[in-house]
Amino acid sequence: MLDDKTVAQTLFPANPSMDPALIVAEGSAGNSSQPLGPARFDGLSYFDGSQWKRVESLVAASYCGISVGCVANEYGAAAIGPDSLIVGFGVPRSPDGTLLWTSQEEILHVQVHQGVRFFVTSVSGTRQYNSSADLELPKGMFTYVSLLDTDTSTPGLGALGWLGAQDHFQGWIGAVKSNNLTARILVESNESITAVWTTDTTVPTAILLVAVVVTVTVSAFVLLNRRANRRLS
């Protein structure tokens, strides 16, 4: 569509991809060295394999292609209204990862043990957290949550935890179910994911067993010693 008129049509196969959709707004006009004017896009949508869905967020990113060398240019992108974008020459450039527009922010709650570190990566960058957190994220964006600490002291077990009980990471449950350290979540509404752990009490159990054996041995020795003293008296 150009100025609300259909100027061309094309058919192409839909290829499933987890990569963000890219809009090519401006290229070369034959041998002309003159810049093309900026292009405006309204009513943006994408095909999810079964239906067209409205775009929920727009983020600035630059990409030069596989075999194309990056060169300095004056092309930029800016949101000029809800679900409306202007891209091209003369539009101020935004740093990669800049959120240009979103329909709304959604909350992703990540539940981990106290002090456990994890990273959250999205098109807006990467950030580290050191305990459970509520994250405000643009709707419609893929977000990756990566656990850094896979072993941690077991909370809530009192003496067993103090004696060395360890929790080992098993996987994620909630918005996604995965045994991988990294979970990928499509943030389309308020969601929650929880790290699942298994408790290893091998060390404290061994310590307690040794303590019991020592206690029983000492008690038996004391008892035998008392009986021997009674016989002598």
C-alpha positions in Angstrom: 0.0 0.0 0.0 1.2 3.5 -0.9 -0.9 6.5 0.1 -3.8 4.1 0.7 -3.5 2.6 -2.8 -2.4 -1.0 -3.6 0.7 -0.7 -5.7 2.0 -4.3 -5.5 1.1 -7.8 -4.2 3.3 -10.7 -3.4 2.9 -14.2 -2.0 5.5 -15.9 0.2 5.6 -18.9 2.5 5.3 -18.4 6.2 8.5 -19.6 7.9 8.2 -20.1 11.7 10.8 -18.1 13.6 11.4 -16.9 17.1 13.3 -13.8 15.9 11.6 -10.4 16.1 10.0 -9.2 12.9 11.9 -6.6 11.0 10.5 -3.8 8.8 12.6 -2.6 5.9 11.4 0.9 5.3 13.9 2.5 3.1 16.5 1.3 0.5 18.2 2.6 -2.6 16.2 3.9 -5.6 18.1 2.6 -8.6 21.3 4.6 -9.1 19.9 7.6 -7.2 22.0 8.9 -4.4 19.2 11.0 -3.1 17.6 9.8 0.2 14.0 8.5 0.0 11.5 10.2 2.3 10.5 8.5 5.5 7.8 5.8 5.4 4.8 5.6 7.8 3.4 2.3 9.0 -0.1 2.0 10.6 -2.1 -1.0 11.9 1.0 -3.2 12.2 0.3 -6.9 12.7 2.0 -10.3 12.3 1.1 -13.8 11.3 1.5 -16.4 14.1 1.0 -19.4 11.8 -2.8 -19.5 12.1 -4.0 -15.9 12.3 -2.9 -12.3 12.1 -2.3 -10.6 15.4 -1.9 -7.0 16.3 1.6 -5.8 17.2 1.8 -5.1 20.9 5.3 -3.5 21.2 7.9 -1.8 19.0 11.6 -1.7 19.7 14.4 0.0 17.8 17.1 -2.2 16.4 19.6 -1.9 13.6 20.6 -4.8 11.3 22.8 -4.8 8.2 22.1 -8.3 6.9 24.5 -11.2 6.6 26.6 -10.0 3.7 26.0 -6.3 3.8 28.6 -4.0 5.5 27.2 -1.6 8.0 27.6 2.1 7.1 26.7 5.3 8.9 23.3 6.6 7.8 20.7 9.0 9.0 17.8 6.6 9.1 15.8 6.4 12.3 12.5 5.2 13.7 9.9 6.8 16.0 6.5 6.1 17.2 4.0 8.8 16.3 1.0 7.3 17.9 -0.5 4.0 19.1 0.5 1.3 16.7 1.9 3.9 14.3 5.5 4.2 13.2 7.6 6.5 11.0 10.9 5.2 9.7 13.5 6.5 7.4 15.7 9.5 6.5 15.5 12.5 8.8 13.9 10.6 11.7 16.0 10.7 14.8 17.9 7.5 15.5 17.2 5.6 18.7 19.8 3.3 20.4 19.2 -0.4 19.9 16.8 -1.8 22.4 14.9 1.5 22.9 11.2 0.8 23.4 9.4 3.0 20.9 5.8 2.0 21.8 3.9 -0.7 23.7 0.2 -1.3 24.2 0.9 -1.9 27.9 3.3 -3.3 30.5 2.9 -6.8 31.9 4.2 -8.2 35.1 6.4 -11.3 35.1 7.0 -12.7 38.6 10.1 -14.9 39.0 10.2 -17.0 42.2 13.6 -18.3 43.3 15.3 -18.9 46.7 16.6 -15.9 48.7 19.9 -14.8 47.3 19.8 -16.9 44.1 21.0 -14.9 41.1 19.4 -15.0 37.7 19.5 -12.9 34.5 16.6 -11.5 32.5 17.3 -10.8 28.8 14.9 -9.2 26.3 15.3 -6.9 23.3 15.8 -4.1 25.8 19.0 -5.7 27.2 20.1 -7.9 30.1 19.7 -7.3 33.8 20.8 -9.4 36.9 18.6 -10.0 40.0 19.6 -11.6 43.3 16.3 -12.9 44.6 12.6 -13.2 43.5 11.4 -10.2 41.6 8.4 -8.7 39.7 9.5 -7.5 36.3 7.6 -4.9 34.2 8.0 -6.0 30.5 6.5 -4.7 27.2 3.6 -6.9 26.1 4.2 -9.3 23.2 8.0 -9.6 23.8 10.0 -12.8 24.3 11.9 -12.7 27.5 14.6 -15.1 28.6 15.2 -15.9 32.3 18.5 -17.6 33.0 19.4 -19.1 36.4 23.0 -18.5 37.5 23.1 -20.3 40.9 22.1 -24.0 40.4 23.0 -25.1 44.0 22.0 -23.2 47.1 21.6 -23.7 50.9 18.2 -25.2 51.7 16.0 -22.7 53.4 13.5 -23.7 56.1 15.2 -26.9 57.3 16.7 -25.5 60.5 19.6 -27.6 61.7 19.7 -29.7 58.4 20.2 -26.5 56.4 22.9 -25.3 58.9 24.7 -28.6 58.7 25.0 -28.4 54.9 21.8 -29.5 53.2 21.8 -28.3 49.5 19.0 -27.6 47.0 19.7 -28.5 43.4 17.9 -26.8 40.6 15.5 -29.1 38.6 13.6 -26.8 36.3 10.9 -24.1 35.9 7.2 -24.4 36.3 4.4 -21.8 35.7 4.1 -19.8 32.5 6.6 -22.4 31.0 7.7 -25.8 32.0 11.4 -26.6 31.3 14.3 -28.4 32.8 16.8 -26.0 31.1 18.6 -23.3 33.1 17.1 -20.7 30.6 13.3 -20.4 30.2 11.8 -18.5 27.4 8.5 -16.7 28.0 6.3 -14.8 25.6 4.9 -12.0 27.7 1.3 -11.6 26.6 -0.3 -11.2 30.1 0.8 -11.2 33.7 2.7 -14.4 34.2 4.7 -16.2 36.9 7.5 -18.8 36.8 9.0 -20.7 39.7 12.3 -22.4 40.1 11.9 -26.0 41.3 14.5 -27.6 43.6 15.3 -31.0 45.1 16.9 -31.2 48.5 20.1 -33.2 49.1 20.5 -34.0 52.8 23.5 -36.4 52.3 25.9 -34.2 54.2 23.8 -33.4 57.2 22.5 -37.0 57.4 26.0 -38.3 57.4 27.0 -35.8 60.1 23.9 -36.7 62.2 24.7 -40.4 61.7 28.2 -40.0 62.9 27.0 -38.0 65.9 24.5 -40.7 66.8 27.2 -43.4 66.6 29.6 -41.4 68.7 26.9 -40.6 71.2 25.9 -44.3 71.5 29.5 -45.4 71.7 30.3 -42.9 74.5 27.1 -43.7 76.4 27.9 -47.5 76.2 31.4 -46.8 77.4 30.2 -44.8 80.3 27.6 -47.4 81.2 30.2 -50.2 81.1 32.6 -48.1 83.1 30.0 -47.6 85.9 29.2 -51.3 86.1 32.8 -52.1 86.4 33.2 -49.6 89.2 30.2 -51.1 91.1 31.7 -54.6 90.9 35.0 -53.3 92.2 33.3 -51.6 95.1 
